[in-house]
Amino acid sequence: MYSTTSSSSTPSIARLVEFVRQYRDRHGFSPSDRDMARGLGLERSWCSRVARAAVARGLLVNDPFVARSWRLPAATTTNSSKTPSKRRTR
């Protein structure tokens, strides 16, 4: 199991990483930015900033060109193959 109690993790980052793990386990796909903000009770812009900090610390992975691609680096969820790979259009 992936630990969210890394020494390089702030409480906000740890909450976000745990939320992503639980969301993927429960729904079978990754949360959107809006889902994360609502689930954590944060503003979308602040949630995005925390998520980018988690990516910089190696606690989350995200493909900026794929919708709902937030995941743990070593995803251990059983439903990880159900992650949609819809490309964003511009």
Rosetta blueprint (number, residue, H / E / L):
1 M L
2 Y L
3 S L
4 T L
5 T L
6 S L
7 S L
8 S L
9 S L
10 T L
11 P H
12 S H
13 I H
14 A H
15 R H
16 L H
17 V H
18 E H
19 F H
20 V H
21 R H
22 Q H
23 Y H
24 R H
25 D H
26 R H
27 H H
28 G L
29 F L
30 S L
31 P L
32 S L
33 D H
34 R H
35 D H
36 M H
37 A H
38 R H
39 G H
40 L H
41 G L
42 L L
43 E L
44 R H
45 S H
46 W H
47 C H
48 S H
49 R H
50 V H
51 A H
52 R H
53 A H
54 A H
55 V H
56 A H
57 R L
58 G L
59 L L
60 L L
61 V E
62 N L
63 D L
64 P L
65 F L
66 V E
67 A L
68 R L
69 S L
70 W L
71 R E
72 L L
73 P L
74 A L
75 A L
76 T L
77 T L
78 T L
79 N L
80 S H
81 S H
82 K H
83 T L
84 P L
85 S L
86 K L
87 R E
88 R L
89 T L
90 R L
